[in-house]
Amino acid sequence: MSQSITLYVDGACRGNPGLGGWGAYIIEGNEERKICGGEEHTTNNRMELTAAIEGIKACPSSAKLIIWTDSNYVKQGITEWIHGWKKKNWKDVKNPDLWKELDATCQGREIEWNWIKGHAGHAGNEMADQLANQGADETEKKLNNPMQDKKKAENDWLLDDPFGFDLAEDDSEETEEIIEDAPLELEAEIADEAEESIVENKPNIQSHPHIVITPATIEAHGPRQLILDTETTGFYFQDTDRIIEVGAIEMINRKLTGSSIHIYINPEKEVGESENIHGISDEFLKDKPKYAEIADVLFDYLKGAEIIAHNATFDMNFLNMEFERVGLGKLSAVCEVTDTLAMAKNKHPGQKNSLDALVRRYEIPARDRTFHGALLDAEILSDVYLAMTGGQVSFDIDALSNTEVLEGESTRRDVDIQLAAILPSEEELSAHENWVKEFEEKHGEPCLFAK
């Protein structure tokens, strides 16, 4: 019988992107090993992946590995998403080098992947986290703390980068990684902040080990809207088909708050041919909770909100059926419902109005939809809904009342505000002319702002 080894792996990043570290805590019988490392400029995703790769490499290929990670990005990426990425030849996938290396490292091995809640007091996970930070500390020491030895010059940032392109690149890197590469991803640092699973405007939501609830990352006040999607075993709720996945993201005053809920559910029956649509297998669902086990938590999160769904009748029929089966009553009795498919048909009569068609029509950035996923489709639908109901609200969203914002207006509203014109003084004009001359001397070409 092959030996069994337990690994706890974790990554850390200070800045994301920034200085990062990875750690792997390896337990084999009564013995334990600790390994760690780091990089000067990296991301949290890359450190999580590196921790898994290095931890696996440190173990004999004949051993059965039981791996625990607090990153759903890693766990679901290697067990679910990777199959679609391979079929598409890794197109538009971030960190393909590490994903390919992890895939190759896993080949021929018996590995059981598990998710564990980060910073919840579990000794193995806490040790992996300590090792990741130790890896970052040791990397910083090797670099001799260069950031402390250099004094940043007080440059005229507008003179050097008048349009802020460099700043834009820094801000966009991680966002792009999260949205395009792993739309279901729940970063460890976000999960850390979710220790009590408290969502803005929903202070008493319960928790469940199989339900991932992320907290709001921005403060917003007003009625909650939940953009929701489900995956099921088939099309007919009346004919024993069941829900296998629910995903919803929260929006308040046309702003995504960062709060979301995601859950996989054991349907107590085979998924059948529906696997070709969502890519979720019977094997994957066999250890997931039954609907009755998670119904109370899910109902508490959803109730009282406006549910926004594409072909909402389909989703609500299934949700009503499932909640009635466990004695909670119909969800539609405690929620308003908005159907974006009906909205699209009224707005674009005689045209295709599937989610994919609307994404193309409104020129929304494409995601990898090799397989449908509840949380992924909810994220896409949020973009579609905002585009259909006016896109970016003109001038200042805060200048509109909550009622105006949430009416679902289909045309852009203008805010009629008379702005005072403040003319520059002679001193200011002179300073501007000097600045323009400096720009031309430095760059060898006239400034856009020159007269």
C-alpha positions as CSV (number, residue, x, y, z in Angstrom):
1,M,0.0,0.0,0.0
2,S,1.4,3.4,-0.9
3,Q,2.1,5.9,1.8
4,S,-0.2,8.8,2.5
5,I,1.1,12.3,2.9
6,T,-0.9,15.4,3.9
7,L,0.1,18.8,2.5
8,Y,-1.1,22.2,3.6
9,V,-0.1,24.9,1.0
10,D,-0.5,28.6,1.0
11,G,0.7,31.8,-0.7
12,A,1.0,35.4,0.4
13,C,1.6,38.7,-1.4
14,R,2.3,42.1,-0.1
15,G,0.8,44.5,-2.6
16,N,-0.6,42.0,-5.1
17,P,1.4,42.5,-7.3
18,G,4.4,42.9,-5.0
19,L,6.8,40.9,-2.8
20,G,5.4,37.4,-2.3
21,G,6.0,34.1,-0.6
22,W,4.8,30.5,-0.7
23,G,4.9,27.7,1.9
24,A,4.1,24.0,2.1
25,Y,3.7,22.1,5.4
26,I,4.2,18.4,4.7
27,I,3.1,15.7,7.2
28,E,4.1,12.1,6.7
29,G,3.2,9.8,9.6
30,N,4.9,11.2,12.6
31,E,7.3,13.3,10.6
32,E,6.8,16.8,9.2
33,R,8.7,19.0,6.8
34,K,8.4,22.7,6.1
35,I,9.5,24.4,2.9
36,C,9.1,27.9,1.7
37,G,10.3,30.5,-0.9
38,G,9.4,33.7,-2.5
39,E,9.7,36.2,-5.4
40,E,10.4,39.9,-5.5
41,H,7.5,40.8,-7.8
42,T,4.6,38.5,-8.1
43,T,0.8,38.0,-7.3
44,N,-1.1,36.1,-4.7
45,N,-2.4,33.7,-7.4
46,R,1.1,32.8,-8.5
47,M,2.3,32.2,-5.0
48,E,-0.7,29.9,-4.3
49,L,0.1,27.9,-7.4
50,T,3.8,27.8,-6.6
51,A,3.1,26.5,-3.1
52,A,1.1,23.6,-4.6
53,I,3.7,22.8,-7.2
54,E,6.7,22.9,-4.8
55,G,4.8,20.9,-2.2
56,I,3.9,18.1,-4.6
57,K,7.5,18.0,-6.0
58,A,8.8,17.6,-2.5
59,C,6.9,14.3,-2.1
60,P,7.6,10.8,-3.6
61,S,5.6,10.2,-6.8
62,S,4.3,6.9,-5.4
63,A,2.7,8.5,-2.3
64,K,-1.0,9.4,-2.1
65,L,-1.2,13.1,-1.5
66,I,-4.0,14.8,0.5
67,I,-3.7,18.5,-0.3
68,W,-5.4,21.3,1.6
69,T,-5.5,24.9,0.3
70,D,-7.5,28.0,1.3
71,S,-7.5,29.1,-2.4
72,N,-10.6,28.1,-4.4
73,Y,-8.6,29.5,-7.4
74,V,-6.2,26.6,-7.1
75,K,-8.6,23.9,-6.0
76,Q,-11.2,24.5,-8.6
77,G,-8.7,25.5,-11.2
78,I,-6.9,22.1,-11.1
79,T,-10.1,20.0,-10.6
80,E,-12.6,21.8,-12.9
81,W,-11.5,24.7,-15.0
82,I,-8.3,23.2,-16.3
83,H,-10.2,20.8,-18.6
84,G,-11.8,23.7,-20.5
85,W,-8.5,25.6,-20.6
86,K,-6.8,22.7,-22.2
87,K,-9.6,22.3,-24.8
88,K,-9.1,26.0,-25.7
89,N,-5.3,25.5,-25.8
90,W,-4.9,27.9,-22.8
91,K,-6.3,30.8,-24.7
92,D,-6.8,33.9,-22.5
93,V,-5.7,32.1,-19.4
94,K,-3.6,34.0,-16.9
95,N,-0.5,32.3,-15.4
96,P,-0.5,29.5,-18.0
97,D,3.1,28.7,-17.2
98,L,2.3,27.7,-13.6
99,W,-1.0,26.0,-14.5
100,K,0.9,23.9,-17.1
101,E,3.6,23.1,-14.6
102,L,1.1,22.1,-11.9
103,D,-0.8,19.9,-14.4
104,A,2.5,18.2,-15.4
105,T,3.5,17.8,-11.8
106,C,0.2,16.1,-10.9
107,Q,0.4,13.6,-13.8
108,G,0.7,10.0,-12.6
109,R,0.1,10.9,-9.0
110,E,-2.9,10.1,-6.7
111,I,-4.0,13.4,-5.3
112,E,-7.0,14.4,-3.3
113,W,-7.7,18.2,-3.4
114,N,-9.5,19.9,-0.5
115,W,-10.5,23.5,0.3
116,I,-10.1,24.8,3.9
117,K,-11.2,28.2,5.2
118,G,-8.2,30.4,5.7
119,H,-7.3,32.0,9.1
120,A,-9.9,29.9,10.8
121,G,-7.5,28.5,13.4
122,H,-6.7,25.2,11.7
123,A,-3.1,24.3,12.7
124,G,-2.0,23.0,9.3
125,N,-3.4,26.0,7.4
126,E,-1.9,28.5,9.9
127,M,1.5,26.8,9.6
128,A,1.4,27.0,5.8
129,D,0.5,30.7,6.1
130,Q,3.4,31.3,8.4
131,L,5.7,29.6,6.0
132,A,4.4,31.7,3.1
133,N,5.2,34.9,5.1
134,Q,8.6,33.4,6.1
135,G,9.3,32.9,2.4
136,A,8.5,36.5,1.7
137,D,10.6,37.7,4.6
138,E,13.6,35.7,3.5
139,T,13.3,36.9,-0.1
140,E,13.2,40.5,1.2
141,K,16.3,40.0,3.2
142,K,18.1,38.6,0.2
143,L,17.2,41.7,-1.7
144,N,18.8,43.7,1.1
145,N,15.7,45.9,1.4
146,P,16.4,48.0,-1.7
147,M,13.2,49.9,-1.3
148,Q,14.5,51.3,2.0
149,D,17.8,52.4,0.5
150,K,16.3,54.4,-2.3
151,K,14.8,57.8,-1.7
152,K,12.0,58.4,-4.3
153,A,12.6,61.7,-6.1
154,E,9.7,64.0,-6.0
155,N,9.0,63.8,-9.8
156,D,6.4,65.8,-11.6
157,W,4.2,62.7,-12.4
158,L,2.1,64.8,-14.8
159,L,5.3,65.8,-16.7
160,D,6.6,62.2,-16.9
161,D,3.3,60.5,-17.4
162,P,0.7,63.1,-18.3
163,F,-2.1,60.6,-18.9
164,G,-1.5,58.3,-16.0
165,F,-0.9,55.2,-18.3
166,D,1.7,53.7,-15.9
167,L,-0.7,54.0,-13.0
168,A,-3.4,52.4,-15.0
169,E,-1.3,49.4,-15.7
170,D,-0.5,48.8,-12.0
171,D,-4.2,49.1,-11.0
172,S,-5.4,46.7,-13.7
173,E,-3.1,43.7,-13.4
174,E,-4.8,41.9,-10.5
175,T,-8.4,42.8,-11.6
176,E,-7.7,41.3,-15.1
177,E,-6.3,38.2,-13.5
178,I,-9.3,37.6,-11.3
179,I,-12.0,38.4,-13.8
180,E,-10.7,36.8,-16.9
181,D,-8.7,33.9,-15.6
182,A,-10.9,32.6,-12.7
183,P,-14.3,34.3,-12.5
184,L,-15.2,32.0,-9.6
185,E,-12.0,32.7,-7.8
186,L,-12.1,33.7,-4.1
187,E,-8.7,35.1,-3.2
188,A,-7.2,34.0,0.1
189,E,-7.0,37.6,1.2
190,I,-10.6,38.2,0.5
191,A,-11.6,35.0,2.3
192,D,-9.5,36.2,5.3
193,E,-11.7,39.2,5.6
194,A,-14.8,37.0,5.5
195,E,-14.1,35.2,8.7
196,E,-17.6,35.9,10.1
197,S,-19.3,35.7,6.7
198,I,-21.0,39.0,7.3
199,V,-22.4,40.8,4.2
200,E,-23.2,44.5,4.0
201,N,-26.9,45.1,4.9
202,K,-27.2,41.4,5.9
203,P,-25.7,41.3,9.4
204,N,-27.2,38.0,10.6
205,I,-26.3,35.6,7.7
206,Q,-25.4,32.2,8.9
207,S,-22.4,30.3,7.7
208,H,-21.9,26.8,6.3
209,P,-18.7,25.0,5.5
210,H,-19.8,24.2,1.9
211,I,-21.1,27.7,1.1
212,V,-18.7,30.4,0.1
213,I,-20.0,33.8,1.1
214,T,-17.7,36.8,0.5
215,P,-18.3,40.1,2.3
216,A,-18.9,43.4,0.7
217,T,-15.6,45.3,0.0
218,I,-17.3,48.7,-0.5
219,E,-19.8,50.4,1.7
220,A,-23.1,50.9,0.0
221,H,-26.6,51.7,1.3
222,G,-29.9,51.0,-0.4
223,P,-32.1,48.1,-1.6
224,R,-30.1,45.0,-2.5
225,Q,-30.1,43.5,-6.0
226,L,-28.8,40.0,-6.5
227,I,-27.7,39.0,-10.0
228,L,-28.3,35.2,-9.8
229,D,-27.8,32.1,-11.9
230,T,-28.3,28.4,-11.3
231,E,-27.1,25.1,-12.9
232,T,-29.4,22.1,-12.9
233,T,-29.6,18.5,-13.9
234,G,-32.1,19.3,-16.6
235,F,-34.8,21.6,-17.8
236,Y,-37.9,20.3,-16.0
237,F,-38.4,21.2,-12.3
238,Q,-41.7,19.2,-12.3
239,D,-39.9,16.0,-13.5
240,T,-37.4,15.4,-10.7
241,D,-34.6,17.6,-12.1
242,R,-32.7,19.4,-9.3
243,I,-30.4,22.3,-8.7
244,I,-26.6,21.5,-8.5
245,E,-25.1,25.0,-8.3
246,V,-26.2,28.5,-7.2
247,G,-24.2,31.7,-7.6
248,A,-25.3,35.3,-6.9
249,I,-23.5,38.6,-6.7
250,E,-24.7,41.7,-4.8
251,M,-25.4,45.1,-6.3
252,I,-26.5,48.3,-4.5
253,N,-27.2,51.6,-6.3
254,R,-25.8,50.1,-9.5
255,K,-22.5,49.3,-7.8
256,L,-21.2,45.8,-7.2
257,T,-20.4,45.6,-3.5
258,G,-18.0,42.6,-3.8
259,S,-20.4,40.4,-1.8
260,S,-21.4,37.1,-3.4
261,I,-22.6,33.6,-2.5
262,H,-21.6,30.3,-4.3
263,I,-22.6,26.7,-3.5
264,Y,-22.4,23.3,-5.2
265,I,-25.2,20.9,-4.2
266,N,-25.6,17.1,-4.4
267,P,-28.8,16.6,-6.4
268,E,-29.3,13.0,-5.2
269,K,-29.5,11.9,-8.8
270,E,-27.3,11.7,-11.9
271,V,-26.6,14.9,-13.8
272,G,-26.8,13.0,-17.1
273,E,-26.3,14.9,-20.4
274,S,-26.5,18.3,-18.6
275,E,-22.8,17.7,-17.8
276,N,-22.1,18.7,-21.4
277,I,-23.4,22.2,-20.6
278,H,-22.0,22.9,-17.1
279,G,-19.1,20.5,-16.9
280,I,-20.0,19.4,-13.4
281,S,-19.8,15.6,-12.9
282,D,-21.5,13.2,-10.6
283,E,-18.0,12.4,-9.1
284,F,-17.5,16.0,-8.3
285,L,-20.9,16.4,-6.6
286,K,-21.0,13.2,-4.6
287,D,-19.4,14.7,-1.5
288,K,-21.4,18.0,-1.7
289,P,-24.2,18.8,0.7
290,K,-27.8,18.1,-0.1
291,Y,-30.2,21.0,-0.6
292,A,-31.8,20.6,2.7
293,E,-28.5,21.0,4.5
294,I,-27.8,24.5,2.9
295,A,-31.3,25.8,2.4
296,D,-31.5,27.9,5.5
297,V,-28.3,29.8,4.8
298,L,-29.1,30.3,1.1
299,F,-32.6,31.5,1.9
300,D,-31.3,34.0,4.4
301,Y,-28.9,35.5,1.9
302,L,-31.4,35.8,-0.9
303,K,-34.6,36.9,0.9
304,G,-35.6,40.5,0.7
305,A,-33.5,41.3,-2.3
306,E,-34.5,41.9,-5.9
307,I,-33.5,38.8,-7.9
308,I,-32.1,39.6,-11.3
309,A,-31.8,36.6,-13.6
310,H,-31.7,35.8,-17.4
311,N,-34.8,33.7,-18.1
312,A,-35.7,34.3,-14.4
313,T,-38.8,32.0,-14.7
314,F,-36.5,29.0,-15.1
315,D,-34.3,29.8,-12.1
316,M,-37.2,30.9,-9.8
317,N,-39.2,27.7,-10.6
318,F,-36.3,25.6,-9.5
319,L,-35.6,27.7,-6.4
320,N,-39.2,27.8,-5.4
321,M,-39.5,24.0,-5.8
322,E,-36.3,23.4,-3.8
323,F,-37.2,25.7,-1.0
324,E,-40.8,24.3,-0.8
325,R,-39.4,20.8,-0.6
326,V,-37.6,21.7,2.7
327,G,-40.5,23.7,4.1
328,L,-39.3,27.2,3.7
329,G,-41.9,28.3,1.1
330,K,-41.5,30.0,-2.2
331,L,-38.5,32.4,-2.6
332,S,-40.6,34.5,-5.0
333,A,-42.9,35.3,-2.0
334,V,-40.1,37.2,-0.2
335,C,-38.2,38.6,-3.3
336,E,-38.9,40.8,-6.2
337,V,-37.9,39.3,-9.5
338,T,-36.5,41.0,-12.7
339,D,-36.1,38.9,-15.9
340,T,-33.4,40.3,-18.1
341,L,-34.5,38.0,-21.0
342,A,-37.9,39.7,-21.0
343,M,-36.2,43.1,-20.8
344,A,-34.0,42.2,-23.8
345,K,-36.9,41.0,-25.9
346,N,-38.7,44.3,-25.3
347,K,-35.6,46.3,-26.1
348,H,-34.4,44.2,-29.1
349,P,-37.5,42.6,-30.6
350,G,-36.9,40.0,-33.3
351,Q,-33.2,39.6,-32.4
352,K,-31.3,36.9,-30.5
353,N,-31.3,37.7,-26.8
354,S,-29.3,34.9,-25.3
355,L,-26.6,35.9,-22.8
356,D,-23.9,35.3,-25.3
357,A,-25.8,37.4,-27.9
358,L,-26.2,40.3,-25.5
359,V,-22.5,40.1,-24.6
360,R,-21.6,40.6,-28.2
361,R,-24.2,43.3,-28.8
362,Y,-23.1,45.4,-25.9
363,E,-19.4,44.7,-26.6
364,I,-18.8,43.3,-23.1
365,P,-15.4,41.7,-22.6
366,A,-15.6,38.0,-23.2
367,R,-14.9,35.4,-20.6
368,D,-14.1,31.7,-21.0
369,R,-17.5,30.0,-21.2
370,T,-16.3,26.6,-22.4
371,F,-18.7,25.4,-19.6
372,H,-21.4,27.4,-18.0
373,G,-21.0,28.2,-14.3
374,A,-23.5,29.9,-12.0
375,L,-21.2,32.5,-10.6
376,L,-19.5,33.2,-13.9
377,D,-22.8,33.7,-15.6
378,A,-24.0,36.0,-12.8
379,E,-20.9,38.2,-13.3
380,I,-21.5,38.4,-17.0
381,L,-25.2,39.1,-16.5
382,S,-24.3,42.0,-14.1
383,D,-22.4,43.7,-17.0
384,V,-25.3,43.0,-19.4
385,Y,-27.9,44.4,-17.0
386,L,-25.9,47.6,-16.4
387,A,-25.5,48.0,-20.2
388,M,-29.2,47.4,-20.9
389,T,-30.3,49.8,-18.2
390,G,-28.2,52.7,-19.2
391,G,-24.5,51.7,-18.9
392,Q,-22.6,54.1,-16.8
393,V,-25.0,56.6,-15.3
394,S,-24.1,60.1,-16.5
395,F,-22.1,62.6,-14.5
396,D,-22.6,61.4,-10.9
397,I,-24.5,58.4,-9.7
398,D,-24.7,59.9,-6.2
399,A,-26.7,62.8,-7.7
400,L,-29.6,60.5,-8.4
401,S,-32.0,59.2,-5.8
402,N,-32.1,55.4,-5.0
403,T,-35.5,55.3,-6.6
404,E,-34.3,56.7,-9.9
405,V,-31.3,54.4,-10.0
406,L,-33.3,51.2,-9.3
407,E,-36.2,51.9,-11.6
408,G,-34.3,50.0,-14.4
409,E,-34.4,52.9,-16.8
410,S,-33.5,52.0,-20.3
411,T,-32.1,55.3,-21.4
412,R,-29.3,57.4,-20.0
413,R,-30.3,60.1,-17.6
414,D,-28.7,63.5,-17.8
415,V,-28.1,65.6,-14.7
416,D,-28.8,69.3,-15.5
417,I,-26.2,71.2,-13.5
418,Q,-25.0,74.7,-14.3
419,L,-21.3,74.8,-13.6
420,A,-19.5,78.0,-12.8
421,A,-16.6,78.9,-15.1
422,I,-13.4,79.8,-13.2
423,L,-10.9,81.6,-15.5
424,P,-7.1,81.3,-14.8
425,S,-5.2,84.2,-13.5
426,E,-2.2,85.8,-15.3
427,E,0.1,84.1,-12.9
428,E,-1.5,80.7,-13.6
429,L,-1.3,81.2,-17.3
430,S,2.4,82.1,-17.1
431,A,3.1,78.9,-15.0
432,H,1.2,76.9,-17.5
433,E,3.3,78.2,-20.4
434,N,6.5,77.4,-18.5
435,W,5.3,73.9,-17.9
436,V,4.5,73.4,-21.6
437,K,8.0,74.6,-22.5
438,E,9.5,72.1,-20.0
439,F,7.5,69.3,-21.5
440,E,8.7,70.1,-25.1
441,E,12.3,70.3,-24.0
442,K,12.1,67.0,-22.2
443,H,10.3,65.0,-24.8
444,G,11.4,66.7,-28.0
445,E,7.8,67.3,-29.2
446,P,5.1,69.8,-28.5
447,C,2.7,69.1,-25.7
448,L,-1.0,68.4,-26.4
449,F,-1.9,71.3,-24.2
450,A,0.2,73.8,-26.1
451,K,-1.8,76.7,-27.7
